């Protein structure tokens, strides 16, 4: 298994999730390789800072296990839509980074400063993993409206950039009946295939990060539909946990293994989502 979404958080809970404790956690889950995402780069994120250089230090200690991502805020470099991010992105890529994220700036998705960063990531060849939120203020994450029109605009205007979606406002769009009261949370009940499926089908540069409660809720809220969704979009989904605390329960691991054992998903789908898509999208060695 390759986990596309973990964090090292040294000062959040009473027991920090250190590098050693994260390694023990993924070992216990049977995860071979895992992405570590920087955190605290944008001021809206209420966690202790663990930046790109910190991730790279951990990677250099465990290059066979850790897949490093870099992170920038679209407002870096004079808060301008014309900032040249290419030089630092190339530097981070040369040092081993395989993507940019988790992008948590609380700006509209199609803000010119965001689009500028997206285009530079596409030019350098780094996928963008973003957290999507439903509002400006009082939260973190890029913001879109119901139906994801801002995301679609960027998918269309940044065709060379790979986008990996994560968070409640992204995964709630799996069902057509999502509304303003539910799109920022974890909607329950039967799924009526929604806007998200339309975008996954239409745009080759959009992928989904299944980590955290948001991704797990999306594929388990309607048991009859969840595994069908995985089968249909097997080439567009990435397995992840969002490990960020000691003792965290991550039921998605068992969900995938049980689904495989019981024949609810094929071996090909299991392999694609838990490993092969990450190898392809992040340009990893198999």
ABEGO torsion letter per residue (X at the ends): XBBABBBBBABABABBBBAAAAAAAAAAAGBABBBBBBBGABAABABBBBBAAAAAAAAAABAAABBBBBBBBAABGGGBAABBAAAAAAAAAAAGBABBOBBABBBBAABAAAAAAAAAAAAAGBBBBBBBBABBEGBBEBBBBBGGAAAAAAAAABAABBBBBBEAAAAAAABAABBAAAAABBBBEBBBBBAAAAAAAABAABBBBABEAAAAAAAAABAAAAAAAAAAAAAABBBBAGBABBGBBBAAAAAAAAAAAAGABBAAAAAAAAAAAAAAAAGBBX
